[in-house]
Amino acid sequence: MGAELRIVREFDAPRDVVWAAWTDPRAIVRWLGPIEWPAAEVEADVRPGGAWRAGLRAAGGTEMLWQSGRYHTVEPPERLVFSFRWEGTNHPDGPGVDTLVTVVLRETADGRTRMEFTQTGLKSDASAEGHTYGWGSTFGRLDIYLGR
């Protein structure tokens, strides 16, 4: 079963722009990953059954953390569901912990986008706490990317 993480955030950008940020690998690489571990490589075949993979590189270093998964639901520009797992053994969660991420994007009356993010199947409350920090920092980077 595992722990669950839920984050709700609003972005000052139209929903189509936020959707593109989540689904275009050239955009994803510019905001994915917390500030200490920004994405260095991203591959994404955004269609149901398609695979994604991202490498996060330690800021100022060479160590990489890899994460990957498969897309389950792709309903532009509103709903994206994909699996998420850490590869290798250098992440505290270790390999083989499959989680499920759901991203729902809704337009607000003032043209902003409300994002409802849920990650289920986390290994433990400690893992959920770590992911809360990681995704929070990541969404801060997404906010900056969208404000470019």
QUIHU-V704199 format. One record per pair of residues at least 12 apart in sequence whose ideal C-beta (glycine too) atoms are under 7 Angstrom apart, sorted by sequence separation. I is the first residue (numbers start at 0). J is the second residue. D is the distance in whole Angstrom. If there is no record, write none. Layout:
BEGIN
[[I;J;D] [I;J;D]]
END
This chain:
BEGIN
[[28;40;7] [41;53;5] [69;81;6] [84;96;6] [102;114;6] [103;115;4] [118;130;6] [28;41;4] [40;53;7] [52;65;7] [53;66;5] [68;81;5] [69;82;5] [84;97;5] [27;41;5] [40;54;4] [68;82;4] [84;98;7] [102;116;6] [38;53;5] [39;54;5] [52;67;4] [68;83;5] [82;97;6] [83;98;5] [27;43;6] [38;54;7] [39;55;7] [51;67;6] [68;84;6] [101;117;5] [24;41;5] [38;55;6] [39;56;4] [50;67;7] [51;68;6] [66;83;6] [67;84;6] [82;99;6] [83;100;5] [24;42;6] [37;55;7] [66;84;7] [100;118;5] [116;134;7] [24;43;4] [36;55;4] [37;56;7] [50;69;5] [51;70;7] [66;85;5] [67;86;6] [80;99;7] [81;100;5] [36;56;7] [49;69;7] [66;86;7] [98;118;5] [99;119;5] [36;57;6] [37;58;6] [48;69;6] [49;70;5] [64;85;7] [65;86;4] [80;101;5] [98;119;6] [99;120;6] [31;53;6] [35;57;7] [48;70;7] [65;87;6] [98;120;4] [22;45;5] [32;55;4] [35;58;5] [47;70;6] [79;102;5] [97;120;6] [98;121;6] [46;70;6] [47;71;6] [45;70;6] [47;72;7] [64;89;6] [78;103;5] [47;73;6] [64;90;5] [77;103;6] [96;122;5] [46;73;6] [77;104;6] [36;64;6] [45;73;6] [76;104;6] [51;81;7] [92;122;5] [92;126;5] [83;118;7] [91;129;7] [18;75;6] [18;76;4] [21;79;6] [15;76;5] [14;76;5] [21;102;6] [18;104;6] [17;104;6] [14;104;5] [14;106;5] [17;112;4] [13;110;6] [17;114;7] [9;107;7] [14;112;5] [13;112;7] [11;111;6] [12;112;6] [33;133;5] [10;111;6] [9;111;5] [10;112;5] [34;136;5] [9;112;7] [33;136;4] [9;113;5] [10;114;7] [33;137;6] [32;137;6] [7;113;7] [8;114;5] [31;137;6] [34;140;7] [30;137;7] [7;115;5] [6;116;4] [30;140;4] [30;141;4] [5;117;5] [4;117;7] [3;117;7] [4;118;4] [30;144;4] [29;144;5] [3;119;5] [4;121;6] [1;119;7] [3;121;7] [1;120;4] [2;121;4] [1;121;5] [1;122;6] [2;123;6] [20;141;6] [2;124;5] [4;127;5] [2;126;6] [20;144;6] [2;127;4] [20;145;6] [4;130;5] [4;131;6] [6;134;6] [17;145;7] [6;135;7] [16;145;6] [8;138;5] [6;138;7] [10;142;6] [12;145;4] [11;145;7] [10;145;5] [11;146;7]]
END
